[in-house]
Amino acid sequence: MKAFHIKFNKFERPPDLLYAGFLLLTFIILLIIAGFLPLLSYQEARRAIIIQETFLSHSLIPQFNGEPYFTKPPLHTWLSFPFYALGKITQQEIFFMRLLSFLSYFGVIYFIYLFSQKNFSKTLLSVLILFSSYRFLSFIYRIDLEPLFVFLTLGTIYFALKYNENSLFKYSFLFYLFFALAFMVRGPLHFFLLPAFLLYALFSKNKNFLKLLFNPAGWFIFLSIVLPFYVFGYLKYGSKIFHEFLKTDLSNRLFEKKDPFYYYFKAFILNFIPYFFLLFLKIKTLKECFSYFLKKYPSNFFISLCIFPLIFLSFTGQKFDKYLLFLYPFFSLFLAELLLKLYRENFLFKLSSLFYGLSFLAVILTLLIPYKNLKIETNLWKIYLDPTKEYLFYQNIQPLALFLLKRPVPLIENLENLQ
């Protein structure tokens, strides 16, 4: 067995295909519901506007209400273009833009399949544990950066482990390619992986990881992908392209102390609370199992990968639990391995299916309960918004109106500007 793969106990019997069928059926239901839902939040509307406006303006520089948008990198916007084009043809732009999130999550499942040595049973248990997290599942139907970022981050880790196994250039190339692409989705958040890699390499005295992290050719690949966008933006628009990023992502979120240090730890535990409870029930044997996994590669690497970024993120001031989502696939792989040392496989499949079913029902309820009001609000905007007239926004942008008008609308900060 290859060194980087997670090893599981032998299954007493293969899990029933009904579990996989149940999982697939729920995904199909969520996909169908996504076709009927209007824009669900300000953030989703904002992301939809950026895609729409950039596409309609035939620009590679993301646009938001007529202004260049550099707060987040452009890859999610670029990859959404073909989906928006299909939606424009069918008058289902919102639904088609949501498909990128669905496809990204299926990409996550594929990488879990690779980590599990292409074993269907092992993959299924890890996926059921992963999607038992309400927060993780709830992003499958959203127009958002997170699903794509999670997929590319998982690819980054996969090729890092492959390089550790073989030290081939192609794995180094793919590691830096996925690392750069993930950066081009969310930006510097992905750098939280680097100290995790470095600390793991130092503590475990793993020379291959150190060799990978300090690879000049790899960093050249990374910079070749990331720099052109920002260099072009700086040359065309000047240093103002960095103002929003420096103010929002660095100043406000990193240094303003608003949320408690334990915020991310609490969110992490709550999202996997049923499985932490299962571990607690086996507290007498858990210590021995955990000690075993600390010495076992790659289990010890996955432990490091969850703990180190969690600690680093906790030092930030403004916290959002969605920033943890990229850690969840690794943790679900480790949880599956640990629980299989403590419980019977058949029991785990039944229980994880139950937990996933509850998570699925919670997602459905949070979608359907506000659906009527959202639909009414959307229809009112459609009825009373006249595309032939000129409008102004006062102090705040109305994202739904902006999306329906399909053009920039001037924003007035105070009444003096009207004179």
C-alpha positions as CSV (number, residue, x, y, z in Angstrom):
1,M,0.0,0.0,0.0
2,K,1.3,3.4,-0.9
3,A,2.7,5.4,2.0
4,F,0.5,8.5,1.8
5,H,-2.8,6.7,1.7
6,I,-5.0,6.4,4.8
7,K,-5.3,2.8,6.0
8,F,-8.6,1.5,7.3
9,N,-9.5,-1.6,9.1
10,K,-11.0,-4.4,7.0
11,F,-14.7,-4.0,6.6
12,E,-16.8,-6.9,7.9
13,R,-19.0,-6.4,4.9
14,P,-19.2,-3.7,2.2
15,P,-21.6,-0.9,3.1
16,D,-25.0,-1.1,1.5
17,L,-25.3,0.8,-1.8
18,L,-28.5,2.3,-0.3
19,Y,-26.2,4.7,1.6
20,A,-24.6,5.9,-1.6
21,G,-28.0,6.1,-3.3
22,F,-29.4,8.1,-0.4
23,L,-26.5,10.5,-0.6
24,L,-26.9,10.9,-4.3
25,L,-30.7,11.4,-4.0
26,T,-30.3,14.2,-1.5
27,F,-27.7,16.0,-3.8
28,I,-30.2,15.7,-6.7
29,I,-32.9,17.2,-4.5
30,L,-30.6,20.1,-3.5
31,L,-29.8,20.6,-7.2
32,I,-33.4,20.8,-8.1
33,I,-34.2,23.2,-5.3
34,A,-31.3,25.4,-6.3
35,G,-33.1,25.9,-9.7
36,F,-36.1,27.6,-8.0
37,L,-34.3,29.7,-5.3
38,P,-33.8,33.4,-5.8
39,L,-30.6,35.0,-4.5
40,L,-30.5,34.1,-0.8
41,S,-28.2,36.8,0.7
42,Y,-26.3,40.0,0.2
43,Q,-23.1,38.0,-0.2
44,E,-24.5,35.7,-2.8
45,A,-26.1,38.6,-4.7
46,R,-22.8,40.4,-4.6
47,R,-20.9,37.4,-6.1
48,A,-23.6,37.0,-8.8
49,I,-23.4,40.7,-9.7
50,I,-19.6,40.5,-10.1
51,I,-19.9,37.5,-12.4
52,Q,-22.8,39.1,-14.4
53,E,-21.3,42.6,-14.7
54,T,-17.8,41.2,-15.7
55,F,-19.3,39.0,-18.3
56,L,-21.5,41.6,-19.8
57,S,-18.7,44.2,-19.9
58,H,-16.5,41.7,-21.7
59,S,-13.7,42.3,-19.2
60,L,-11.2,40.0,-17.5
61,I,-11.0,42.4,-14.6
62,P,-13.9,41.7,-12.3
63,Q,-16.4,44.6,-12.0
64,F,-18.8,45.6,-9.3
65,N,-21.2,48.5,-10.0
66,G,-18.9,49.9,-12.6
67,E,-15.7,49.7,-10.5
68,P,-12.8,47.3,-10.8
69,Y,-13.1,44.7,-8.1
70,F,-9.7,43.5,-6.7
71,T,-10.8,42.6,-3.1
72,K,-10.8,39.0,-4.1
73,P,-8.9,37.3,-7.0
74,P,-10.7,36.6,-10.3
75,L,-10.6,32.8,-10.8
76,H,-14.1,32.1,-9.4
77,T,-15.5,34.8,-11.7
78,W,-13.6,33.5,-14.7
79,L,-14.7,29.9,-14.2
80,S,-18.3,31.1,-13.8
81,F,-18.5,32.7,-17.2
82,P,-19.6,29.6,-19.2
83,F,-22.2,28.8,-16.6
84,Y,-23.6,32.4,-16.7
85,A,-23.6,32.2,-20.5
86,L,-25.7,29.0,-20.4
87,G,-28.0,30.6,-17.9
88,K,-28.4,33.7,-20.0
89,I,-29.6,31.5,-22.9
90,T,-32.1,29.7,-20.7
91,Q,-33.0,32.6,-18.5
92,Q,-31.8,30.7,-15.5
93,E,-28.6,32.6,-14.7
94,I,-28.8,32.1,-10.9
95,F,-29.2,28.3,-11.2
96,F,-26.4,27.8,-13.7
97,M,-24.0,30.0,-11.6
98,R,-24.7,27.7,-8.7
99,L,-23.5,24.7,-10.6
100,L,-19.9,25.6,-10.1
101,S,-20.3,25.0,-6.4
102,F,-22.0,21.6,-7.0
103,L,-19.2,20.6,-9.3
104,S,-16.5,21.7,-6.9
105,Y,-18.0,19.6,-4.1
106,F,-18.0,16.6,-6.4
107,G,-14.4,17.4,-7.1
108,V,-13.9,17.3,-3.3
109,I,-15.5,13.8,-3.2
110,Y,-13.2,12.7,-6.0
111,F,-10.1,13.7,-4.0
112,I,-11.4,12.0,-0.9
113,Y,-11.7,8.9,-3.2
114,L,-8.1,9.2,-4.1
115,F,-7.0,9.7,-0.5
116,S,-9.0,6.6,0.3
117,Q,-7.0,4.5,-2.2
118,K,-10.0,4.5,-4.6
119,N,-12.0,2.3,-2.2
120,F,-15.7,3.1,-2.5
121,S,-16.6,2.0,1.1
122,K,-13.9,4.2,2.7
123,T,-14.8,7.1,0.5
124,L,-18.5,6.8,1.4
125,L,-17.9,6.8,5.2
126,S,-15.7,9.9,5.0
127,V,-18.1,11.7,2.7
128,L,-21.1,11.0,5.0
129,I,-19.1,12.4,8.0
130,L,-18.0,15.4,6.0
131,F,-21.5,16.3,4.8
132,S,-23.0,15.7,8.3
133,S,-21.6,19.2,8.9
134,Y,-24.6,21.5,8.3
135,R,-22.2,24.4,7.5
136,F,-20.3,22.5,4.9
137,L,-23.4,21.1,3.2
138,S,-25.1,24.4,3.1
139,F,-22.5,25.8,0.7
140,I,-23.3,23.2,-2.1
141,Y,-26.0,25.4,-3.6
142,R,-24.5,28.9,-3.1
143,I,-22.8,31.2,-5.5
144,D,-19.7,31.5,-3.4
145,L,-15.9,31.2,-3.4
146,E,-15.7,28.5,-0.7
147,P,-16.6,25.3,-2.6
148,L,-14.1,26.0,-5.3
149,F,-11.5,27.0,-2.7
150,V,-12.0,23.8,-0.7
151,F,-11.6,21.7,-3.9
152,L,-8.4,23.4,-4.9
153,T,-7.0,23.3,-1.4
154,L,-7.7,19.6,-1.2
155,G,-5.8,19.1,-4.5
156,T,-2.9,21.1,-3.1
157,I,-2.6,18.7,-0.1
158,Y,-3.0,15.6,-2.3
159,F,-0.1,16.5,-4.6
160,A,2.0,17.5,-1.6
161,L,1.6,14.0,-0.3
162,K,2.2,12.5,-3.7
163,Y,5.5,14.5,-3.9
164,N,6.5,13.3,-0.4
165,E,6.0,9.7,-1.7
166,N,7.9,10.0,-5.0
167,S,9.7,13.4,-5.2
168,L,8.8,13.7,-8.9
169,F,8.7,17.1,-10.6
170,K,5.2,16.6,-11.9
171,Y,3.8,16.4,-8.3
172,S,5.8,19.5,-7.3
173,F,4.4,21.3,-10.4
174,L,0.8,20.2,-9.6
175,F,1.2,21.2,-6.0
176,Y,2.2,24.8,-6.9
177,L,-0.4,24.9,-9.7
178,F,-3.2,24.0,-7.3
179,F,-1.7,26.3,-4.6
180,A,-1.7,29.2,-7.0
181,L,-5.2,28.5,-8.3
182,A,-6.5,28.3,-4.7
183,F,-4.8,31.7,-4.1
184,M,-6.5,33.0,-7.2
185,V,-9.9,32.1,-5.6
186,R,-9.6,33.4,-2.1
187,G,-6.3,35.2,-1.8
188,P,-3.9,35.1,1.1
189,L,-6.0,32.9,3.3
190,H,-4.3,30.0,1.6
191,F,-1.0,31.0,3.1
192,F,-2.1,29.6,6.4
193,L,-1.2,26.2,4.9
194,L,2.5,27.2,4.6
195,P,3.3,27.4,8.3
196,A,1.4,24.2,8.9
197,F,3.5,22.5,6.2
198,L,6.7,24.0,7.6
199,L,6.0,23.1,11.2
200,Y,5.0,19.6,10.3
201,A,8.2,19.2,8.2
202,L,10.4,20.5,11.1
203,F,8.7,18.4,13.8
204,S,8.7,15.2,11.8
205,K,12.1,16.0,10.2
206,N,10.5,15.4,6.8
207,K,13.1,16.6,4.2
208,N,10.8,16.1,1.3
209,F,8.3,18.6,2.6
210,L,11.1,21.1,3.2
211,K,12.4,20.5,-0.3
212,L,8.9,21.0,-1.7
213,L,8.3,24.3,0.2
214,F,11.6,25.8,-0.8
215,N,11.5,24.8,-4.5
216,P,12.5,27.9,-6.7
217,A,10.9,26.4,-9.8
218,G,7.6,25.9,-7.9
219,W,7.6,29.5,-6.6
220,F,8.2,30.6,-10.1
221,I,5.1,28.7,-11.3
222,F,3.1,30.2,-8.4
223,L,4.2,33.8,-9.2
224,S,3.7,33.3,-12.9
225,I,0.1,32.6,-12.2
226,V,-0.7,35.1,-9.5
227,L,1.4,38.2,-10.3
228,P,0.1,39.1,-13.9
229,F,-3.4,39.9,-12.6
230,Y,-2.1,42.3,-9.9
231,V,0.6,43.8,-12.1
232,F,-1.9,44.6,-14.8
233,G,-4.3,46.0,-12.3
234,Y,-1.7,48.2,-10.7
235,L,-0.5,49.5,-14.1
236,K,-4.0,50.3,-15.3
237,Y,-5.7,51.5,-12.1
238,G,-2.8,52.3,-9.7
239,S,-2.4,51.4,-6.1
240,K,-6.0,52.0,-5.2
241,I,-6.7,48.3,-6.3
242,F,-5.1,47.3,-3.0
243,H,-6.9,49.7,-0.7
244,E,-10.0,47.5,-0.1
245,F,-7.9,44.4,0.5
246,L,-5.6,46.2,2.9
247,K,-8.5,47.8,4.7
248,T,-10.9,44.9,4.9
249,D,-8.9,41.7,4.8
250,L,-5.8,42.9,6.7
251,S,-6.7,45.8,8.9
252,N,-10.2,44.9,9.9
253,R,-10.1,41.1,9.9
254,L,-6.6,40.5,11.1
255,F,-6.0,43.2,13.6
256,E,-9.4,44.5,14.9
257,K,-10.2,42.4,18.1
258,K,-13.8,41.7,17.9
259,D,-14.3,37.9,18.2
260,P,-12.9,35.7,21.0
261,F,-9.8,33.6,20.5
262,Y,-11.8,30.3,20.9
263,Y,-14.3,31.2,18.2
264,Y,-12.9,28.9,15.6
265,F,-12.4,26.0,18.0
266,K,-16.0,26.3,19.1
267,A,-17.3,26.4,15.5
268,F,-15.1,23.4,14.5
269,I,-16.4,21.3,17.4
270,L,-20.0,22.2,16.8
271,N,-19.9,21.2,13.2
272,F,-18.7,17.7,14.1
273,I,-20.4,17.5,17.5
274,P,-22.0,14.0,17.0
275,Y,-18.6,12.5,16.1
276,F,-16.9,14.2,19.0
277,F,-19.6,12.7,21.2
278,L,-18.8,9.2,19.8
279,L,-15.1,9.8,20.6
280,F,-16.0,10.9,24.1
281,L,-17.9,7.6,24.7
282,K,-14.7,5.7,24.0
283,I,-12.5,8.0,26.1
284,K,-10.8,5.1,27.8
285,T,-9.4,3.7,24.6
286,L,-9.2,7.1,22.7
287,K,-5.9,8.1,24.2
288,E,-4.2,4.9,23.0
289,C,-5.7,5.3,19.5
290,F,-4.7,8.9,19.2
291,S,-1.2,8.2,20.3
292,Y,-1.1,5.5,17.5
293,F,-2.2,8.0,14.9
294,L,0.3,10.6,16.0
295,K,3.0,8.2,15.0
296,K,1.3,7.1,11.8
297,Y,1.8,8.8,8.5
298,P,-0.2,10.5,7.0
299,S,-2.6,10.5,9.9
300,N,-0.2,12.7,11.9
301,F,0.0,15.0,8.9
302,F,-3.7,15.5,8.8
303,I,-3.8,16.2,12.6
304,S,-1.1,18.9,12.0
305,L,-3.0,20.2,9.0
306,C,-6.1,20.7,11.1
307,I,-4.5,22.0,14.3
308,F,-1.9,24.5,13.0
309,P,-4.2,26.5,10.6
310,L,-6.9,26.5,13.3
311,I,-4.5,28.1,15.8
312,F,-3.2,30.6,13.3
313,L,-6.7,31.7,12.3
314,S,-7.6,32.1,15.9
315,F,-5.2,35.0,16.2
316,T,-7.2,37.0,13.7
317,G,-9.6,39.7,15.0
318,Q,-12.7,39.3,12.8
319,K,-13.7,35.7,12.4
320,F,-16.0,33.9,10.0
321,D,-16.6,30.1,10.4
322,K,-16.7,29.6,6.6
323,Y,-13.0,30.2,6.6
324,L,-12.7,26.8,8.3
325,L,-14.3,24.8,5.5
326,F,-11.1,24.0,3.8
327,L,-10.1,22.0,6.9
328,Y,-13.2,19.8,7.0
329,P,-12.3,17.2,4.3
330,F,-9.0,16.4,6.0
331,F,-10.7,16.1,9.4
332,S,-13.4,13.9,8.0
333,L,-10.8,11.5,6.6
334,F,-9.0,11.4,10.0
335,L,-12.3,11.0,11.9
336,A,-13.3,8.1,9.7
337,E,-10.0,6.4,10.4
338,L,-10.1,7.0,14.1
339,L,-13.8,5.9,14.6
340,L,-13.1,2.7,12.7
341,K,-10.6,1.8,15.4
342,L,-13.3,2.3,18.0
343,Y,-16.6,1.1,16.5
344,R,-18.0,-1.5,14.1
345,E,-18.2,-0.4,10.5
346,N,-21.8,-1.2,10.0
347,F,-22.8,0.8,13.1
348,L,-20.8,3.8,11.8
349,F,-22.4,3.8,8.4
350,K,-25.9,3.7,9.9
351,L,-25.2,6.4,12.4
352,S,-23.3,8.7,9.9
353,S,-26.2,8.3,7.5
354,L,-28.6,9.4,10.2
355,F,-26.4,12.4,11.1
356,Y,-26.2,13.3,7.4
357,G,-30.0,13.0,7.0
358,L,-30.5,15.4,9.9
359,S,-28.0,17.9,8.4
360,F,-29.8,17.6,5.0
361,L,-33.2,18.2,6.6
362,A,-31.8,21.3,8.4
363,V,-30.5,22.7,5.1
364,I,-33.9,22.1,3.5
365,L,-35.8,23.8,6.3
366,T,-33.5,26.9,6.2
367,L,-34.1,27.1,2.5
368,L,-37.9,26.6,2.5
369,I,-38.9,28.7,5.5
370,P,-37.8,32.1,4.1
371,Y,-38.5,31.1,0.5
372,K,-42.0,32.7,0.3
373,N,-40.7,36.1,1.6
374,L,-37.7,36.0,-0.7
375,K,-39.8,35.2,-3.7
376,I,-42.3,38.0,-2.9
377,E,-39.4,40.5,-2.5
378,T,-37.8,39.4,-5.8
379,N,-41.1,39.6,-7.7
380,L,-41.8,43.1,-6.3
381,W,-38.4,44.3,-7.6
382,K,-39.1,42.7,-11.0
383,I,-42.6,44.4,-11.2
384,Y,-41.6,47.9,-10.1
385,L,-38.1,48.2,-11.5
386,D,-38.1,49.7,-14.9
387,P,-35.0,48.9,-16.9
388,T,-35.6,51.9,-19.2
389,K,-35.3,54.4,-16.3
390,E,-32.2,55.8,-14.5
391,Y,-31.8,55.2,-10.8
392,L,-29.5,56.2,-8.0
393,F,-28.5,54.3,-4.8
394,Y,-28.3,56.4,-1.7
395,Q,-25.6,55.3,0.8
396,N,-26.2,51.6,0.2
397,I,-26.3,49.4,-2.9
398,Q,-29.4,47.3,-3.4
399,P,-27.8,44.1,-4.8
400,L,-31.0,42.5,-6.1
401,A,-31.9,45.7,-8.0
402,L,-28.4,45.9,-9.4
403,F,-28.6,42.3,-10.6
404,L,-32.0,42.8,-12.3
405,L,-31.0,46.0,-14.0
406,K,-27.8,44.4,-15.4
407,R,-25.9,47.7,-15.4
408,P,-24.0,49.9,-12.9
409,V,-26.1,52.4,-10.8
410,P,-24.5,55.5,-9.3
411,L,-24.1,55.5,-5.6
412,I,-24.6,58.7,-3.7
413,E,-23.0,58.9,-0.3
414,N,-24.8,62.1,0.9
415,L,-27.4,64.5,-0.5
416,E,-24.8,67.2,-1.2
417,N,-23.5,65.1,-4.1
418,L,-26.9,65.5,-5.8
419,Q,-26.4,69.3,-6.2
